[in-house]
Amino acid sequence: MADALVVAELTEDGKVRKTTHSAITLVKQALPALGGSFSILVLGSNAKAAAQELTGFGAAKVLVCEDPSLKNYVAEQFAPTVAEVGKKFGLIAATASSYGKDLMPRVAARLDAAYAGDCADVRIEGNKVIYKRPMFAGNAFGYCELNTPIQIATARQSEFEPTEPSGGSSPVESVAKVAPGQAAGRVEFVSLDAVKSERPELGEASIVVSGGRAIKEKFFNIMEPLADALGAAIGASRAACDAGYAPGDYQVGQTGKIVAPSLYIAVGISGAIQHIAGMKGSKTIVAINKDPEAPIFQLADYGLVADLFTAVPELVEALKKHKAAKA
């Protein structure tokens, strides 16, 4: 019998990222094979406050490591503590965000543990956990079994439904920060340059509107009114970001952010496999493109073959009238 540990991820202002809920889902699906319970580890300079957000998810314990040196994420400061706490668990999981992808392989190396990253699903075969992982930009999937005493995995947010609070109140327990090694002395957090927006965060938004390179310099003229009308986050294809029409942190795709909103609207995006890999988990996909042969239409639930410079403003006006009628 073994227990599992979820490593929570916090926002810059010390709140729990909703992406953490997907890692909890992965762990819950794996528990029948492990036979134990799961706990959650929260690290940060204000971790005790953040931990209260996670006491209602059914964890055996919520473990808290609060220390001023953990205010800003630096792997060399976080990994030693995660590895030390994780030694008692059979499975350690986090979300496959930039945080999880950076931290968890380092934890695996410290524990000499096998690692399955970017998991899309888990299945149980007897007392074994089988991890499903995307390959070739999501065009194929592979299955792997980890045979080390401690297993490390990260959950692809778009593939695991975020778990919901189940009631109850898990006990909160403090754990000490482990002193970092010599490597930490050679790494310093300098600054974080983040785009501030009143719109929902791209990775957690329930509605995302994304634009492609075809919009060119009018990217924000076209996309912002549509996002405002829907209360949506704005995304972009890699081509649009590479061309300088949108910032790099807007990029959705294999090398960008993975999203799985309730509604995804692709505007002027042809549908390269790298982009599709980052949004195909969306519940409803709408595509607007003047090319009827664009690959995006093969994936879309609803498609509109039209000039985006005409269709999107008309859609915005229709949304405004609909809102006014409901008010």
Secondary structure as UniProt FT lines:
FT   STRAND          2..7
FT   TURN            12..13
FT   TURN            18..19
FT   HELIX           20..34
FT   STRAND          35..44
FT   TURN            45..46
FT   HELIX           47..51
FT   HELIX           52..54
FT   TURN            55..56
FT   STRAND          62..66
FT   HELIX           68..70
FT   HELIX           75..86
FT   TURN            87..88
FT   STRAND          91..95
FT   HELIX           98..111
FT   STRAND          114..119
FT   STRAND          121..125
FT   TURN            126..127
FT   STRAND          128..135
FT   TURN            136..139
FT   STRAND          140..145
FT   STRAND          151..155
FT   HELIX           157..159
FT   STRAND          172..174
FT   HELIX           182..186
FT   TURN            202..204
FT   STRAND          207..211
FT   HELIX           213..218
FT   HELIX           219..230
FT   STRAND          233..236
FT   HELIX           238..242
FT   TURN            243..244
FT   HELIX           248..250
FT   STRAND          251..252
FT   TURN            254..255
FT   STRAND          263..267
FT   HELIX           273..276
FT   TURN            277..281
FT   STRAND          284..289
FT   TURN            292..293
FT   HELIX           296..299
FT   STRAND          302..305
FT   HELIX           308..326
//
